[in-house]
Amino acid sequence: MPLCADPPKITVYNTASRGLEIFQPHEEKHVKMYVCGPTVYDSAHLGHARTYIAFDAIIRFLESVGYRVTYVRNITDVGHLRETGEDRMIHGATRERKHPMEVADKYMMEFFKDMDMLNIRRPNIQPRASMHIVEIIEMVQGLISRGYAYRVDGSVYFDIMKVDDYGKLSGIRREELDRHRIEPDPRKRNSADFALWKEAPPDYPLSWPSPWGRGFPGWHIECSVMSMKYLGEQIDIHGGGQELVFPHHENEIAQSESFTGKKPFVKYWLHTGELTVGGRGMHKSLGNFITIRQALQNYDADTIRLFMLSSHYRSPLDYSESSMRQALENIMRIRGLLDHVNSLLAETKDDVDIDAEEREFLSKVEATRLGFIRAMADDFNTPEALSQLYELVRHSNSFINKRSKISSQVLQSISKNILDLCNSIGLLLDYKPPKLAADAEKLLDILIEVRAELRRRSMYDLSDTIRSRLSEIGLIVEDTREGTRVRVAR
């Protein structure tokens, strides 16, 4: 079921226009999205998770309000060079004393498992760069024949001077381009021209035959080829981290629009802010990264996701243990309410007509639901959406605590709305109401009766011991005006 009857008007911040725009995909209700995937030479870290959780939430929300999303996220296993000019895959292979493709397979499968453990849905298509060499060569040949690229021995470069609007995405000026080059080849027409195909040294482990000799593709050409092959020559959303705006995405635009003659190559460019640690970007080169596997040893997927979504996807986000603990508390509070509501539903035998107070409460539930949707429709503003969710939790707890009896209709509304909103951004996807085995429930009832008798006899030390020991195994005993309740902690 969609999150709302009438799809909201969605606005997105487009990096290309540097402003908010009304979201209108090329095809009505069908979104074609491409997000730059990992270079699989090492384990993925939380910086990667930040980007893929953000886009997963965006996709889930779009689908929850009625869009169909075709999502492509690539795997880079060749051509992504380090600042030294060395291919990252070669670097990984040297480190592990394995063939680069063996390293690629190892970390690609690890990445898939990481994404699964974070409840990030798999894309519709996950193409590998090394499996698209034929298409890459065809595009390079096309750019040469159209006059946008030129050959230098066994390499082919894109001539940026042939593109009048080069720099329109990043806003970079021509005089700034020199400082961004990785390998200053003096044979290039312009120092900032970028490689479409690179000549390979003898016995290079990542090389293929081409019309220009054995070589390998440049990094930028790969994403143009894979996005156009699976989504078409013009797509709706292209995403990635802000660090990819230049040169990667800038060069994608130049070569793609030059090849097809169609503008824009991408209608909406969305970029995520950097994940930092103590104000510094989380990078393997700095040694300050936390792998996804390491994070999942201490926190579950919902806690990590809630932390990531606590900041707007375009804003930088600083990682700290205190922030993670706060995210854990918040997710526990949401789960705690759901557990409580489900336990009350199990105790509700016969439903009754809702009264005026309950109708007023349900109107507040609907208002917070609409507030959540409005926040997400405003450039996927997850911090504001979460504040609406927290407000719903607060209102619900307050309402439940002051009532002696609540209709099942109201309880079901609380549970459904919280799960609908959470699920629309990828939270609590695996939630199931906690259940105790029948024998355990009987034993628990006996303990609660004994504790009540101890309290009647003013033997509070012993009654508190029972309560404390039950808490240690995740059973929270709450004394209310209506009697004693037990809920399962997470």
C-alpha positions as CSV (number, residue, x, y, z in Angstrom):
1,M,0.0,0.0,0.0
2,P,1.3,3.5,-0.8
3,L,2.2,5.8,2.0
4,C,-0.4,8.3,0.9
5,A,-3.4,8.4,-1.4
6,D,-2.2,11.3,-3.5
7,P,1.6,11.4,-4.3
8,P,3.2,14.5,-2.9
9,K,5.0,17.1,-5.0
10,I,8.6,16.3,-4.5
11,T,11.5,18.8,-4.7
12,V,15.1,17.8,-5.0
13,Y,18.3,19.8,-4.8
14,N,20.1,19.5,-8.1
15,T,23.8,19.9,-7.9
16,A,23.8,21.0,-11.6
17,S,21.5,24.0,-11.0
18,R,22.6,24.6,-7.4
19,G,19.0,24.8,-6.3
20,L,15.7,23.0,-5.5
21,E,13.7,21.8,-8.4
22,I,10.3,20.1,-8.8
23,F,11.0,16.4,-9.4
24,Q,9.5,15.2,-12.7
25,P,11.1,12.1,-14.2
26,H,11.3,11.6,-18.0
27,E,8.6,8.9,-17.7
28,E,5.6,9.4,-15.5
29,K,6.0,7.5,-12.2
30,H,9.2,5.7,-13.5
31,V,12.5,6.8,-12.1
32,K,15.8,5.7,-13.7
33,M,18.6,6.1,-11.1
34,Y,22.3,5.4,-11.3
35,V,24.6,5.6,-8.3
36,C,28.3,5.2,-8.5
37,G,29.3,2.0,-6.8
38,P,32.5,0.9,-4.9
39,T,36.0,0.2,-6.2
40,V,36.4,-3.3,-4.9
41,Y,40.0,-3.4,-3.8
42,D,39.4,-3.4,0.0
43,S,36.6,-3.7,2.6
44,A,33.8,-1.1,2.5
45,H,33.7,1.4,5.4
46,L,31.0,3.5,7.0
47,G,31.7,6.4,4.6
48,H,30.5,4.1,1.8
49,A,27.5,3.1,3.9
50,R,26.5,6.7,4.4
51,T,26.0,7.1,0.6
52,Y,24.2,3.8,0.0
53,I,21.9,4.2,3.0
54,A,21.0,7.7,1.9
55,F,20.1,6.5,-1.6
56,D,18.3,3.4,-0.3
57,A,16.1,5.6,1.8
58,I,15.4,7.9,-1.2
59,I,14.5,4.9,-3.3
60,R,12.2,3.3,-0.7
61,F,10.4,6.6,-0.1
62,L,9.9,7.1,-3.9
63,E,8.4,3.7,-4.1
64,S,6.3,4.2,-1.0
65,V,4.5,7.2,-2.7
66,G,3.9,5.4,-6.0
67,Y,7.0,5.6,-8.1
68,R,8.7,2.6,-9.8
69,V,12.5,2.9,-9.6
70,T,14.9,1.1,-11.8
71,Y,18.2,1.3,-9.9
72,V,21.7,0.6,-11.3
73,R,24.8,0.7,-9.1
74,N,28.1,-0.4,-10.7
75,I,31.1,-2.3,-9.5
76,T,34.5,-0.7,-10.5
77,D,37.1,-3.4,-10.9
78,V,39.5,-1.6,-13.3
79,G,40.6,1.9,-14.3
80,H,40.2,3.8,-11.0
81,L,43.6,5.3,-10.4
82,R,45.1,6.5,-7.1
83,E,46.9,9.9,-6.8
84,T,50.1,8.1,-7.7
85,G,48.7,6.9,-11.0
86,E,48.5,3.3,-9.8
87,D,45.2,1.4,-10.4
88,R,43.5,0.7,-7.1
89,M,42.9,-2.9,-8.1
90,I,46.6,-3.4,-8.7
91,H,47.3,-1.8,-5.3
92,G,45.0,-4.3,-3.6
93,A,46.4,-7.2,-5.6
94,T,50.0,-6.3,-4.5
95,R,48.9,-6.0,-0.9
96,E,47.3,-9.4,-0.9
97,R,49.6,-11.1,-3.4
98,K,46.7,-12.2,-5.6
99,H,45.5,-11.5,-9.1
100,P,43.5,-8.2,-9.3
101,M,40.3,-10.1,-10.4
102,E,40.7,-12.4,-7.4
103,V,40.8,-9.4,-5.2
104,A,37.8,-7.9,-7.0
105,D,35.7,-11.0,-6.6
106,K,36.6,-11.2,-2.9
107,Y,35.7,-7.7,-2.0
108,M,32.7,-7.5,-4.3
109,M,31.1,-10.4,-2.5
110,E,32.0,-8.9,0.9
111,F,30.4,-5.7,-0.2
112,F,27.2,-7.4,-1.2
113,K,27.0,-9.1,2.2
114,D,27.7,-5.8,3.9
115,M,24.8,-4.2,2.0
116,D,22.5,-7.1,2.9
117,M,23.4,-6.9,6.6
118,L,22.6,-3.2,6.5
119,N,19.2,-4.0,4.9
120,I,20.2,-2.0,1.8
121,R,18.2,-3.5,-1.0
122,R,20.2,-4.8,-4.0
123,P,19.9,-2.7,-7.2
124,N,18.0,-4.0,-10.2
125,I,21.3,-4.3,-12.0
126,Q,24.9,-4.3,-10.7
127,P,27.2,-4.2,-13.7
128,R,31.0,-4.7,-13.5
129,A,33.3,-2.4,-15.5
130,S,35.5,-5.3,-16.6
131,M,32.5,-6.9,-18.3
132,H,31.8,-3.9,-20.5
133,I,35.1,-3.5,-22.3
134,V,33.5,-4.0,-25.8
135,E,30.9,-1.3,-25.1
136,I,33.6,1.0,-23.7
137,I,35.8,0.6,-26.8
138,E,32.7,1.3,-29.0
139,M,32.1,4.6,-27.1
140,V,35.7,5.6,-27.3
141,Q,35.7,5.0,-31.0
142,G,32.5,7.1,-31.3
143,L,34.0,10.0,-29.5
144,I,37.1,9.9,-31.7
145,S,34.9,9.8,-34.9
146,R,32.9,12.8,-33.6
147,G,36.0,14.8,-33.0
148,Y,35.9,14.9,-29.2
149,A,38.8,12.5,-28.5
150,Y,42.2,11.9,-29.9
151,R,44.8,9.2,-29.8
152,V,48.3,9.4,-28.3
153,D,50.1,6.2,-29.2
154,G,48.1,3.5,-27.3
155,S,46.1,5.9,-25.2
156,V,43.0,8.0,-26.0
157,Y,42.1,11.3,-24.4
158,F,39.0,13.4,-24.3
159,D,39.6,17.0,-25.5
160,I,37.8,19.2,-23.0
161,M,38.3,22.3,-25.1
162,K,35.7,20.9,-27.6
163,V,33.0,21.2,-24.9
164,D,31.9,24.8,-24.4
165,D,30.1,24.2,-21.1
166,Y,32.7,21.9,-19.5
167,G,32.7,22.6,-15.8
168,K,28.9,23.3,-15.5
169,L,28.3,20.8,-12.8
170,S,31.2,21.6,-10.5
171,G,31.6,25.3,-11.4
172,I,35.4,24.8,-11.8
173,R,37.2,27.3,-14.0
174,R,39.5,26.3,-16.7
175,E,42.5,28.0,-15.0
176,E,41.9,25.7,-12.0
177,L,42.1,22.4,-13.9
178,D,45.8,21.8,-13.8
179,R,46.0,21.1,-10.1
180,H,43.4,18.2,-10.4
181,R,45.3,16.1,-12.9
182,I,46.7,12.7,-11.7
183,E,49.2,12.0,-14.5
184,P,50.5,15.0,-16.5
185,D,51.2,13.5,-19.9
186,P,53.1,16.1,-21.9
187,R,51.7,14.6,-25.1
188,K,48.1,15.7,-24.3
189,R,46.7,18.7,-26.1
190,N,45.5,20.2,-22.8
191,S,46.9,19.2,-19.4
192,A,43.4,18.7,-18.1
193,D,42.2,16.3,-20.9
194,F,41.2,13.0,-19.3
195,A,41.9,9.4,-20.4
196,L,39.2,7.4,-22.1
197,W,41.6,4.5,-22.7
198,K,45.1,4.0,-21.3
199,E,47.9,2.1,-22.9
200,A,49.1,-0.8,-20.7
201,P,52.7,-1.6,-19.8
202,P,54.0,-5.0,-21.0
203,D,52.5,-7.9,-18.9
204,Y,50.0,-5.6,-17.2
205,P,47.5,-7.9,-15.4
206,L,44.5,-5.7,-16.3
207,S,44.6,-5.1,-20.0
208,W,42.5,-5.9,-23.1
209,P,43.1,-5.7,-26.9
210,S,41.8,-2.6,-28.6
211,P,42.2,-0.7,-31.9
212,W,44.9,1.3,-30.1
213,G,46.8,-1.7,-28.6
214,R,46.5,-3.5,-25.3
215,G,45.2,-1.2,-22.6
216,F,42.4,-0.6,-20.1
217,P,39.5,1.9,-19.7
218,G,39.7,5.2,-17.9
219,W,37.6,5.5,-14.8
220,H,35.0,8.0,-16.1
221,I,34.1,6.3,-19.3
222,E,32.9,3.2,-17.4
223,C,30.0,4.9,-15.7
224,S,28.8,6.6,-18.9
225,V,28.7,3.2,-20.7
226,M,27.0,1.3,-17.9
227,S,24.4,3.9,-17.1
228,M,23.5,4.4,-20.8
229,K,23.4,0.6,-21.5
230,Y,20.9,-0.2,-18.8
231,L,19.0,3.1,-18.3
232,G,19.2,4.9,-21.7
233,E,20.9,8.0,-23.0
234,Q,19.1,10.3,-20.6
235,I,18.4,9.3,-17.0
236,D,16.6,10.9,-14.1
237,I,18.9,10.7,-11.1
238,H,22.6,10.2,-10.9
239,G,24.0,10.0,-7.4
240,G,27.3,9.6,-5.5
241,G,29.4,11.3,-2.8
242,Q,30.2,15.0,-3.1
243,E,33.8,14.1,-3.8
244,L,32.8,12.7,-7.2
245,V,31.4,16.0,-8.5
246,F,34.8,16.7,-10.0
247,P,36.4,15.2,-11.9
248,H,34.3,12.0,-12.2
249,H,30.8,13.3,-12.7
250,E,31.9,16.4,-14.6
251,N,33.7,14.1,-17.1
252,E,30.8,11.8,-17.3
253,I,28.6,14.7,-18.5
254,A,31.2,15.9,-21.1
255,Q,31.7,12.5,-22.7
256,S,28.1,11.3,-22.5
257,E,26.6,14.4,-24.0
258,S,29.3,14.6,-26.7
259,F,28.6,11.0,-27.6
260,T,24.8,11.2,-27.8
261,G,24.3,14.8,-28.7
262,K,21.5,14.9,-26.1
263,K,21.3,17.2,-23.1
264,P,21.0,16.8,-20.2
265,F,22.6,13.4,-19.7
266,V,21.3,13.5,-16.2
267,K,18.2,15.5,-15.1
268,Y,19.0,15.6,-11.4
269,W,22.4,15.2,-9.8
270,L,22.2,14.2,-6.1
271,H,25.3,14.1,-3.9
272,T,25.8,13.0,-0.3
273,G,27.9,14.8,2.2
274,E,31.0,13.4,3.7
275,L,31.2,11.2,6.7
276,T,33.9,12.6,9.0
277,V,35.7,11.5,12.2
278,G,36.6,14.4,14.4
279,G,36.1,16.7,11.5
280,R,38.3,14.8,9.1
281,G,36.9,12.8,6.2
282,M,36.8,9.0,6.7
283,H,39.3,7.7,4.3
284,K,41.5,4.6,4.0
285,S,44.5,6.8,3.2
286,L,44.1,8.5,6.6
287,G,43.6,5.2,8.5
288,N,40.6,6.7,10.4
289,F,38.0,4.4,8.8
290,I,35.6,1.9,10.4
291,T,34.6,-1.0,8.2
292,I,30.9,-1.9,8.0
293,R,31.7,-5.3,9.5
294,Q,33.4,-3.6,12.5
295,A,30.4,-1.3,13.0
296,L,28.0,-4.2,12.8
297,Q,29.8,-6.0,15.7
298,N,28.7,-3.2,18.0
299,Y,25.5,-1.9,16.5
300,D,22.6,-3.4,14.6
301,A,21.6,-2.2,11.1
302,D,18.7,0.0,12.3
303,T,21.0,1.9,14.7
304,I,23.6,2.5,12.0
305,R,20.8,3.6,9.5
306,L,19.2,5.9,12.1
307,F,22.5,7.6,12.8
308,M,23.1,8.1,9.1
309,L,19.6,9.5,8.5
310,S,19.9,11.9,11.5
311,S,21.7,14.3,9.1
312,H,20.4,15.6,5.8
313,Y,22.0,13.5,3.0
314,R,23.7,16.6,1.5
315,S,25.3,17.6,4.9
316,P,28.5,16.4,6.4
317,L,28.0,14.0,9.3
318,D,30.6,13.4,12.0
319,Y,30.9,9.9,13.5
320,S,31.2,9.5,17.2
321,E,30.3,6.8,19.8
322,S,28.1,9.3,21.6
323,S,26.1,9.9,18.4
324,M,25.8,6.1,17.9
325,R,24.6,5.6,21.4
326,Q,22.0,8.3,20.9
327,A,20.8,6.6,17.7
328,L,20.6,3.3,19.7
329,E,18.5,5.0,22.4
330,N,16.2,6.4,19.7
331,I,15.7,3.1,17.9
332,M,15.1,1.4,21.2
333,R,12.4,4.0,22.1
334,I,10.6,3.3,18.8
335,R,10.8,-0.5,19.3
336,G,9.8,-0.2,22.9
337,L,6.6,1.6,21.9
338,L,5.8,-1.0,19.2
339,D,6.4,-3.8,21.7
340,H,4.1,-2.2,24.2
341,V,1.4,-1.6,21.7
342,N,1.5,-5.2,20.5
343,S,1.4,-6.5,24.1
344,L,-1.7,-4.3,24.7
345,L,-3.3,-5.6,21.5
346,A,-2.8,-9.1,22.7
347,E,-4.6,-8.2,25.9
348,T,-7.5,-6.4,24.1
349,K,-10.3,-8.9,23.9
350,D,-13.4,-7.1,22.6
351,D,-13.1,-3.9,20.7
352,V,-15.2,-0.9,21.6
353,D,-16.2,2.2,19.7
354,I,-13.6,4.9,19.9
355,D,-14.4,7.9,22.0
356,A,-13.9,11.7,21.3
357,E,-10.4,11.7,23.0
358,E,-9.3,8.8,20.8
359,R,-10.6,10.5,17.7
360,E,-8.6,13.6,18.6
361,F,-5.5,11.5,19.1
362,L,-6.0,9.8,15.7
363,S,-6.1,13.2,14.1
364,K,-2.7,13.9,15.7
365,V,-1.4,10.6,14.3
366,E,-2.5,11.6,10.8
367,A,-1.0,15.1,11.2
368,T,2.4,13.6,12.1
369,R,2.2,11.1,9.3
370,L,1.6,13.9,6.8
371,G,4.4,15.9,8.4
372,F,6.7,13.0,7.8
373,I,5.7,12.8,4.2
374,R,6.1,16.6,3.6
375,A,9.6,16.4,5.1
376,M,10.7,13.6,2.9
377,A,9.1,15.3,-0.1
378,D,11.3,18.4,0.6
379,D,14.6,17.1,-0.8
380,F,14.4,13.9,1.3
381,N,14.8,15.7,4.6
382,T,15.3,12.7,6.9
383,P,16.2,14.7,10.1
384,E,12.8,16.5,9.9
385,A,11.0,13.3,9.0
386,L,12.6,11.6,12.0
387,S,11.5,14.5,14.3
388,Q,7.9,13.8,13.1
389,L,8.4,10.1,13.9
390,Y,9.7,10.9,17.4
391,E,6.8,13.2,17.9
392,L,4.4,10.4,17.1
393,V,6.2,8.1,19.5
394,R,6.0,10.8,22.3
395,H,2.3,11.5,21.7
396,S,1.5,7.8,21.6
397,N,3.4,7.0,24.8
398,S,1.7,9.9,26.6
399,F,-1.7,8.9,25.4
400,I,-1.3,5.2,26.3
401,N,0.0,6.0,29.8
402,K,-3.0,8.2,30.7
403,R,-5.7,5.9,29.5
404,S,-7.1,2.9,31.4
405,K,-8.5,1.4,28.2
406,I,-7.6,1.9,24.5
407,S,-9.5,0.5,21.6
408,S,-7.8,-1.9,19.2
409,Q,-8.4,0.5,16.4
410,V,-6.2,3.1,18.0
411,L,-3.5,0.6,18.9
412,Q,-3.5,-0.8,15.4
413,S,-3.2,2.8,14.0
414,I,-0.2,3.5,16.2
415,S,1.5,0.3,15.1
416,K,0.7,0.6,11.4
417,N,1.7,4.3,11.1
418,I,5.0,3.8,12.9
419,L,5.9,0.8,10.8
420,D,4.8,2.4,7.6
421,L,6.9,5.5,8.2
422,C,9.9,3.6,9.4
423,N,9.8,1.1,6.5
424,S,9.5,3.9,4.0
425,I,13.1,4.9,4.8
426,G,14.4,1.4,5.5
427,L,14.0,1.2,9.3
428,L,12.5,-1.7,11.3
429,L,12.2,-3.9,8.2
430,D,12.7,-7.0,10.2
431,Y,10.5,-6.0,13.2
432,K,8.4,-8.7,14.7
433,P,6.3,-8.4,17.9
434,P,8.2,-10.2,20.7
435,K,6.6,-13.3,22.0
436,L,7.2,-15.5,25.0
437,A,6.7,-19.2,25.0
438,A,3.6,-20.4,26.8
439,D,5.5,-22.0,29.7
440,A,7.7,-18.9,30.1
441,E,4.7,-16.7,30.2
442,K,3.2,-18.8,33.1
443,L,6.5,-18.6,35.0
444,L,6.6,-14.9,34.4
445,D,3.1,-14.5,35.8
446,I,4.1,-16.4,38.9
447,L,7.1,-14.1,39.4
448,I,4.9,-11.0,39.0
449,E,2.4,-12.4,41.5
450,V,5.2,-13.1,44.0
451,R,6.6,-9.7,43.5
452,A,3.2,-8.1,44.1
453,E,2.9,-10.0,47.4
454,L,6.3,-8.9,48.5
455,R,5.4,-5.3,47.8
456,R,2.2,-5.7,49.9
457,R,4.3,-7.0,52.7
458,S,6.7,-4.0,52.3
459,M,9.5,-6.3,51.3
460,Y,10.8,-3.9,48.7
461,D,14.4,-5.1,48.6
462,L,13.3,-8.6,47.4
463,S,10.6,-7.2,45.0
464,D,13.2,-4.8,43.5
465,T,15.7,-7.7,43.1
466,I,13.1,-9.7,41.1
467,R,12.5,-6.6,38.9
468,S,16.2,-6.0,38.5
469,R,17.0,-9.6,37.6
470,L,14.2,-9.7,35.0
471,S,15.6,-6.5,33.5
472,E,19.0,-8.2,33.1
473,I,17.4,-10.7,30.7
474,G,15.5,-8.1,28.8
475,L,12.1,-8.1,30.6
476,I,11.1,-4.7,31.7
477,V,8.6,-4.6,34.6
478,E,6.6,-1.4,34.7
479,D,4.2,-0.5,37.6
480,T,1.3,1.7,36.3
481,R,-2.0,2.9,37.8
482,E,-3.7,0.0,35.9
483,G,-1.3,-2.6,37.3
484,T,2.0,-4.2,36.5
485,R,3.0,-4.6,32.8
486,V,6.0,-6.4,31.3
487,R,7.5,-5.6,28.0
488,V,10.5,-7.1,26.1
489,A,13.5,-4.9,25.7
490,R,15.6,-5.1,22.5
